Amino acid sequence: MMNRMGIIGAMIEEIELLEQSLAEKKTTEKAGTTFLEGTLHGLPVVVTKCGVGKVNAAMSTQILIDTFEVSAILFTGVAGAVDPRLGIGDIVISEDCMQHDMDVTALGFERGVIPFQEESVFKADRQLADLAYEKGKAVCQSPVWRGRILSGDQFIADKEQGRQLHAQLGGMCTEMEGAAVAQVCSLNKRPFVIIRSMSDRADGSAHENFAEFTKLASRHSFEMSAAIVQALAESENASHVSRTVE
């Protein structure tokens, strides 16, 4: 049962439309980060701007779980496309997530593998991923894909580097937070899904189009997130009615 959902974005552009849409708002500051509690379509949510990078994302995720006791987490925002099939504005729903900058190959580990840990590839919750895909197809005009999202504390701006990330690790897009959220959720046994809208092609052209396409991508992220929350709220209400009737 969905009690409360945590929604994270790295930048204000990625969550400001969500924040504006919340009712019954309450703000909490913790570890230098603002957490905004409220309701969206009647469902309790906590929205936060975690800041850029894996450490910020991991910290905010753990706070959402420990302090706000969220039952699931949705990360929304922009990314750079490394799969050549993707265009600007396309949306990728996480099948799984992996850290592309985890590199201990010098000690015999494959790239992306976290040494001495059981998991290095973190699978998104199937139900949330299915719902995200369904709602993405319904509310967005841009193509919606499902696949692997790569994360690293690097802004990829080299075409050859992007090609290698796709060829070697099977990533569709690259960003700087999703796999950290995924790892923390996995360790805490919390369902998650990462939704990324393409703002650039990770090929060095981002300086020309990043600001413009971030606005488009953020709009897509908001529309999808709101649609997902609405569907979960309707499901929650239906379950409540069913339990009441019984």
N, C-alpha and C positions, 0 to 999 in steps of 0.2 A: 504494500500500500504506500502511496506517495504522500508523506506527511509534509515535507518542506523541501523545496529544491534550491540548490545553490547555483547561481549563474555568475560566471567569471568572464571578464574581458581584460586584456592587457592595457588597452588605451581607452581614454574617455570616449573617443569616437565610437568605440565598439559597444559601449553600454549606455550611452546617454539617452538614447531613445527608450530603452527599457526603464531606466530610472524615472524618466518623465511619465511613464505609463503606470507606475505603481500607485496603489492606494494604501492608506493607513501606514504612512512612512514613519520609520524610526531609524535613527542613525547611531551607529556604535563605532568608536575608534579603537583599534587594537593593533599593536606592533606597527604603528605608522600607517595603517591602512584603514580606509573607511568602508564599513559594511552597512548597506541600506536594506533594512527589513521592510516588507510590505506584502501586498497581495497583488496578483496579476490574474485577471479572469477568475478571481475568487480563490486562487491557490496561493498558499503562503510561499514566499520566495525570499532569498537573501542575495542581493546583487553587489558585486564588488569589482573595482578596478585593481587588479593585483600588481600592475607594473610589468615592465618588460623583463623577460628572462626566466629561466627555470627555477632559480631559488625563490624569487617572488611568487611564482605560480604555486610552487610546492607549499610555501608557508601559508598562503591564503587558503589553499585547499584544506590543509590540516586544521586551520582555525575554523573554517566552515563546518568541518566534521566535529571537532571537539567542543567549540563554543556554541555554535548554532544548531548542532545536531541535525544537519541536513541529511536526507535519505538518498539523495542522488545529486550529481553535479553535471552541469552543462557548461562547456567552455565555448565561447563564440568569438569570432574575430576574423582577421585577414591573414593571408598567407601568400607565399610565392609559389607559382606552379613550376614543377620540375617534370611532370609528365607532359610530353609534347602535344597530347590530345586536348589539354586544358586551355581555355581562353580566359581573358580578363572577365571577372564577374561570375565565372563558374563556381559551383559550390562542391566541396568535398566533405562527406560524412565519414567519420573514422570507422573503419573496420578494426584497426588496431593502431598503436602508436609505438614509436621507437626513437631513441636518442641517437642521432647521427654523429654527434661529437663525442660519444663514448668510444674511445679508440685505445684499446690495450692490445693491439695487434703485435706489438713488439714482444709481448709475453706469450704469444700463441693463441690469443683469443680472436674470434672473428670480430670485425668492426660492428659496433652497436651492442655487443654483448657486455653486460655488467658482470664483472668477475665475481665468482663465488655467490651468485644470487640465482635463485631458481628461474625467475622470469626476467626477460629483457624486452620482450614484445608484449605489450599490454592490450588486451582485447576489450573493445567497447562493449557495453551492455547491448545484447541483441535487440531487446524490446525497444530501448531508447533509440538505437541506430535505425531500426525499421521505421519507427515513428518519425524520426527526423527526415528520413528519405521520403516518406510518404508526404509529409507536410511541405518539404522543399519542392517536390514536384507540383504540388497543388498551388503554392503561393508565389513561387518565383518563376520568372520567365527564362532565366538562364538555366543551362544544363546542370543537373545534379548528379554527382558521382559518389561511389563508395570505394574506399581504399585505405592505404596506409598513409598516415601523417607522420612526418619526421620532425623532430625538434632538436634544436641546438642553440647554444649561446653565440650565434653568428647570424648576421644578416647576409644571406647568400646573394651575391651580385655578380657572380662569374658563371657564364653560360656552361663552361666545361665542368665546373664543380656541380652545378645543378644536374647536368647530364649523368654524372657519376652517381649522384644520390639516387636518381631514378634507376639506373642500370644495376648498381651494386646492392641497394637496400630495398628496391621496389617501392619507393615512395612516390606518391602522387603530388605532394606539395610539402613545403618546408616552412617552419615557423619557429618560435622561440619559447613556447610554454607547454603545449599540449601533452607531450610525453611525461612531463613532470607531474601534471595533474593526474594523468593516467596511472602513473606509478604509485602515487599517494593513495588514490582511490582503490587501486588493486590491493595494496597492503592493508587498507582499512575495510576491505570488502564492501565498498560502496559502488553502485553502478554509475557509469559516466558515459558521456558521448562528447566528442569534439566536432564542432562545425566550423569550417573555414571557407571563406569566400575569397577568390583570387583577386588580389590587388596589383600583382605584377607577375612577371615570368622568371624571376630569379636569374636575370641575365644581364644585369647592369643598367637596364632601362628604367629602374624604379624611380630614380631621381626625377625623371620626366613625367611620370604619371602617378606616383604613389599617393599624393594628397587627393587628387581627383578621384582615383579609383577606390581609395579607402572609403570615401563617402558612399559610393555605390555599394561596395562590399558590406559596409556597416548596415546599410538599409536592408540588404538581403538577410544579414545575420539577425537583425531585429525582427523582421517579418517571420522568419523561421522559428526563432525562439518563442515569440508570442504565440504562434500557432501550436507549437509543441506544448506549451504551458496550458493553453486553452483546452487541448485534447486531453491532457492529464487531469485537468480540473473537471471536465465533463465525465471522465471515467471515474474519478473519485466520487463525484456526486451520485452517479449511477450506482456505485457500490454501496454508498451510504443508504440510498433509497431501498436497495435490495435487502440490506441488513435490517432496516427498520421494518419492512414488510414482513420479514421472517420472524 
